[in-house]
Amino acid sequence: MENSHLDSTDQRLIELEIKASYSEDLLDELNLVIVRQQSQIDQLIREIGHLRQRGLDATMGAAPSPMDDLPPHY
C-alpha cells in the first residue's frame, strides 16, 4: 500500500509539472501577443497623428482641392 501511495503522489506531481509547463508556454505566447498588439497600437497612434496634421495643413490656408468639391446637383 505504501508503494501505491508513492506512485500516486509521483503521478500527481508529474501531472502538476506538465500543467505548469503548459501554463508557462501559454504565458509566453500571450506576452508575445501583447508585444505585437502594443506595436500595432503605437503605429496606429503615429498614423492618426499624421492624418491630423494633414487635416490641419489642409485647413490652414491651403487651396481647396477640386476633389473636395461636391458634385453639382441636377
Helices and strands as residue ranges (DSSP letters): H 2-59, G 66-68
